[in-house]
């Protein structure tokens, strides 16, 4: 799986996760036929779950450090 992730330019983020799914792959494609090809090449199990992100409310939020001496 690691070789596939490293060598697939469509995979922009890959996370090994807990739960029923073992990997969460975020892909970016320019053609609607590509998601199936990317998922098929990544699929080590007979079943996959595919979702399409319709909207992001927050991406890459900067985490601020707490200010010392200020009561919450």
C-alpha positions in Angstrom: 0.0 0.0 0.0 2.8 2.4 0.8 4.4 1.9 -2.6 1.0 2.7 -4.3 0.6 5.8 -2.2 4.1 7.1 -3.0 3.8 6.4 -6.7 0.2 7.6 -7.4 0.2 11.3 -8.2 -3.6 11.5 -7.7 -3.3 10.6 -4.0 -2.8 14.0 -2.3 -3.4 12.8 1.3 -3.2 9.3 2.8 -4.0 8.5 6.4 -3.9 5.1 8.2 -7.0 5.2 10.4 -8.7 3.2 13.1 -12.2 1.7 12.8 -13.8 -0.3 10.0 -11.7 1.4 7.3 -8.0 1.0 7.4 -7.0 3.9 5.1 -8.4 7.2 4.1 -7.1 8.4 0.8 -7.9 11.8 -0.6 -7.4 12.0 -4.3 -7.5 14.8 -6.9 -8.4 13.9 -10.4 -9.1 15.8 -13.6 -11.3 13.2 -15.2 -14.4 11.5 -13.7 -13.1 8.1 -14.8 -9.9 8.3 -12.8 -11.4 7.8 -9.3 -12.4 4.3 -10.1 -9.0 3.5 -11.5 -7.2 4.9 -8.5 -9.5 3.2 -6.0 -9.2 -0.1 -7.9 -5.5 0.0 -7.8 -5.5 0.8 -4.1 -8.0 -1.9 -3.2 -6.5 -4.7 -1.2 -9.9 -5.8 0.0 -13.0 -6.9 -2.0 -15.1 -4.0 -0.6 -14.3 -0.3 -0.5 -16.2 2.7 0.6 -16.0 5.8 -1.6 -17.2 9.3 -0.7 -17.1 12.6 -2.6 -16.3 15.7 -0.7 -18.9 18.3 -1.7 -17.8 21.2 0.5 -15.1 21.9 3.0 -15.9 24.3 5.9 -12.4 24.4 7.2 -9.1 23.3 5.8 -5.7 23.5 7.5 -6.9 25.6 10.5 -3.9 27.1 12.3 -3.9 25.9 15.9 -3.2 28.8 18.3 -1.1 28.2 21.4 -2.9 29.1 24.7 -1.9 32.5 26.1 -0.4 32.1 29.6 -1.9 34.0 32.5 -5.3 34.4 30.8 -8.2 32.8 32.7 -10.5 30.7 30.6 
